[in-house]
Structure formats: C-alpha cells, structure tokens
Amino acid sequence: MIDNENFSIISQVAVVTNVMNIDNEIELNEILEDEIGDKDDEEASFDNNVEVPSTFTNMEGTNLTIDDNWIVTQSTSNNDFTQELGKDSFKDKEELVRAIKIHSIRTHRQFEVIESRPTIWTLRCKLYLQSGCKWRLHASKRKRSGYFEITSYTGPHTCLHYKLSQDHPNLDASLIAMETRHLIKEQPSISIPALRAEIVETLGYTPSYKKLWVGKQKAIEHVFGNWEESYVALPKYLGALQKFNPGTIVEWCVSRSIDVNEVEFRRVFWAFAPSIKGFHYCRPVISIDGTHLYGKYKGKMLIAMGVDGNNQILPLAFAIVENESYDTWDWFLSHVKNHVVKDREGICLISDRHGGILKAVNEHGSPWLESRGFHRYCLRHFISNFYDKFRNSELKVLAYRAGSQNQIRKFNYIMEEIGKLNPRAREWLESHPLNRWTLAHDGGRRYGLLTTNLSEIFNSVLKGAHFLPITACVQLTFYRMVHYFDVRRPLGSSSQANGDTHTPHVVVKQVALMAKASAHSLRSFNREKGIFELITQRGRNVQVVNLKQKTCTCGKWEAFKYPCSHVLSACAKLSLNSWQYVDKCYSIEYYCATWASEFSPLPYEAYWP
C-alpha cells in the first residue's frame, strides 16, 4: 500500500570492544556468547596454518607458518574494520548487508555467505579455496539492543584484488534495489539504462541488464508493495474509495471455479464521482485509448478522456483488462456509456481503428452510432495506417492535410492531388466513411479535436503507473485526479471573481481572429437574418455567413463551435456581441462546474469497510 508521500513526489551496530588482549579465541567466543546469546560464533575460528603470500612480507618467496600470537598482533581488529565501514552497529540486517557489500565492491574484494539466518550472518573470502585467503566475518544480532554487530573478524584480505570484470558478484539485484529505491520512488518508469548509469557512477561497476531488471522489480515491490498481495488488497481499497467518495463506480469481471471456492481476477473498471459530474459540462466528446502494463503481470489499461472548455483533459474512466480485444473494449465502452455518459445523447467517440473497438462500436444498436452518438477516427492513427499501406511520405502529408481541412473545397482539391500521385491511394481513403476521418465532413461533432493525443498525454502522465502493482496503479489515478481538481477548481473561481465570462483558451482564439476580421470586406444581403458576403483581403476568397443558422462556408464555426473571423466581421458590422455565438462549454460558468466537485481523502486503513 502506498502512502500519500509517495504520490506527492510523482501530475513529487553497538560498538564492538577491542578484544585483542584476550589470549585465545575460545575465551573470546565465550564472552561474546554470554553477551549476545548466540551459539554460532564458532564459525569464525582461525586456521593457524596459513601460508602468507610474499606480497605481504619483506622476504619475497619465503613461506611462513603463522601461530596464534601472530594473528592477534597482526590481524586487523573489529574496530579497524568498522572504522572502514563508517559505523560499528546496524539497526537491522539489511543495513549491515548493504554496508559490507558496498565496502567489498569499492575495495574490489569478493565474499561468499557461509551462513545466513535472521540473527546471524557469516562470510568468508570468495577466493578462499583458490588463494587460501582467510578473510572472514561473523555478525550477530544483540538481544538487548536489537542491533547487528560484527562479533568476530579476520582480515585483511590476502588475495589479489585486480578488477578483472565489469560486474561484481556482490553487486546483486538486492543491492541494486537498495541503491535505486529513491529513483524508483520518484519515477517508477525510469529506464534500465538510467539505473545502470546510476550504479556505474556510485559503485564503479556495470551490472547486467537482468540484474538491473530484477533489482528494479525488487525496488518497486519495496516502495509500492508486493504484486500478489496487491491483487488481494485491491477490492478493499476500491471499497474504501466508494465509501468515502460516494458516487464512485467500480465494476468487476471475475472467473469463478466450480470445484474450488476461488475467484480469479480478470478485469476491473472504475470511474470517480467528480469526473462523472464534471463531464456534463465538458464538450460532448470522449477520446479512448489503451496502454500496456509492464509490471510483473502484464495487461492493458484502458482510459476514457473528456476535454473541458479550456482544452484541458478530464479523465473519465479507467479499466485494467487482460488484453485489447472485442470483449474487453465492448465491456469497457458499455460501462462508460452506463456510468459516465448515461442519458446524454450525441456524444462523439474518437479512437484508433483497433479491430476490437470497431467491432464493439459498429454493433447493431450501439450507442456510439448515429443518431444516438458519433464515432470518429483519430486522424494521426488513420494516416499511420495509410502510410503503412503505401509507404510514401508525400502522400502521407497530403492525406493528413485532407483530413484536417475544414473547407470541403480545399478537401476536394487535395484529394485530386493525391489521385494524380497514386489513384489507389485516393481510392483507399475514399473507401472509408469521410465523416469518420475528415474535419470537412465531420458535421462539427469533433469540436475540432482530430486525434487522441490528449488521451496519450494522460497516458504519459500515468507512465509510472504502468510498472506498479495493481493497487498502487489505481491509487496513482486517484491522487492524479485529486491534483487536477485541486489545482483547476480555484482557477475557475478566480476567473469568475475577475468578471471573466469565457476560458483563456477561447479568449486567445477570439482575440487572434478579431485581428483578422478587421481586414475583411463585407457586403450585407439580409441584415434581419444576418446573411453577409465576406471577401478576405489576403486570399480574395468569398465566404458566406448566416448568423441565424450559425453557419459560415469556411467551416470553422461549425467545426470549433466559436465564431470564425468572418462571423466576427459580420457581428462588428451589426454591433452584435459575438460572445453569444460561442458554445457554452467554453464559458467560465461551465468550466467552474466541471471542476467544482471534491474528492475526500481516505482515512487510516483500520476505518475502511
């Protein structure tokens, strides 16, 4: 389970007495056993018949036999070694292990574990059998303090310490996890190369990709919780969200075993109450997209996104499913319709052309088909499909221009150019319903939104969630939504207090268009009905405005739902307030209503249902 601090980051050994004066090791061990209550220190006994390499004597090539007295007077003491480590007591075994591993790595030495138990850790030099190096360490947990201390030590190493490899055997996944937790906490999506760079910089070795990947998973589990336990915790967490944020929707899809009383998770859908309420005041457009989950258990996250009057995303609904297919998309879209859209008609659904989406949307009686709704393709994905088929960059550019034109006249001209270059390419484009991929034939259903880019922007915001255990993933969506509402709510209130009537997004657009409107020439045909002929100064093009029917032959008014420069010119001629022709979704009133609802924090887990 993740605490709040993790998401604000993410929208943030008692001193070992010097016993060198003790004459023999048996007496030393007896004293330590009495003090620590540990009967396993005999592991640290000394071998008295050791040949010392010539590099450690002044008599090159001479073999020496070492007796007890030599060991006592020449071997490094516990105190000397703990000074090298920088501390002499460790609050737990993990801290001790980390300190010894880092010391070994930085001194280019290697060790192997002889014994490891909750209260004991015994090591020896990894080259003991090859070189006879007698380096040895034994650590135990103090009963009284609970701290770990090094209770016996033989050293230093007498083996050669040449750095023969870019990797180090003691630089394992567990140490990598310890050294990279702070990075994982801030950015769960951090790449393996970035983690490798951190390890190289701090420890000087280059671990393998596999070590780094396993270490990252361990770090994620430590910071955000265990994957298996996360699935068990998910129902309780979602239940708490529903209890303390009434109106939040959760839908499950599970498999039940007949023979065994078990339930297997397959899918979960959730939508937060403030988002559901806020959508009523947004543009009647929903963008959908799917993204991969890259954690221990793979899957897909499906997202439905709205857009407010200030051109800001409003995440509406989420789901975690096993894959992208007809079944999963049909299941997700049915819940979006039932719980988010509800009885609101005329919603435009923008998506890519995934086979599962197309089948679910085009089914008989689908709420996304005319006249109940409208389905439109993401133009970027559509043109990508076109390019995959024809592999021509010039055709690709022309096809995108055709799809984004708001005037039918210009659309037809570009299609002719495509036909001249490749007749088959034009046929392919025209084989798809023009209202699904072109702005000129859209009928104003898109509100000018050509792609699912806004959904993908939010996917990038949630990029870190794709690597997390499932409950942490859901939690991240909750805290991200809390942040959106908390930041945007006061912006609406301050705009209202300043007397603003429309959102900054549409104000900037209208100011720019007003500058163009002053250059148009205008001829009135029927003032009462608001019919005018406009001649542009730059292109000498003629456009016809009908204020009563809210149309202009340039197509922009219908496409974007706010006046084009031709309409603004006509309004100026009649001394009309042009803001009356701006769609109400762009008003400050609707913006405030979108972000008015509040989330409630979750109390301590003991108070959850």
Secondary structure by P-SEA (a helix, b strand, c coil): cccaaaaaacccccccccccccccaaaaaaaaaaaccccccccccccccccccccccccccbbbbbcaaaaaaccccaaaaaaaacccccccaaaaaaaaaaaaaaacbbbbbccccccbbbbcccccccccccbbbbbbbbccccbbbbccccccccccccccccccccccaaaaaaacaaaaaacccccaaaaaaaaaaaccccccaaaaaaaaaaaaaaacccaaaaaaaaaaaaaaaaaacccbbbbbbbcccccccbbbbcbbbbbbaaaaaaaaacccbbbbbbbbbcccbbbbbbbbbbbccccccccccccccccccaaaaaaaaaaaaacccccccbbbbbbcccaaaaaaaaccccccccccbbbbcaaaaaaaaaaaacccaaaaaaaaaaaacccaaaaaaaaaaaaaacaaaaaaaacccccccccccccccccccccaaaaaaaaaaacccccccaaaaaaaaaaaaaaaaaaaaaaaaaaaaacccccaaaaaaaaaaaaaaaabbbbbcccccccbbbbbccccbbbbbbccccccccccccccccccaaaaaaaaaacccccccccccccaaaaaaaccbbbbbbccccccc
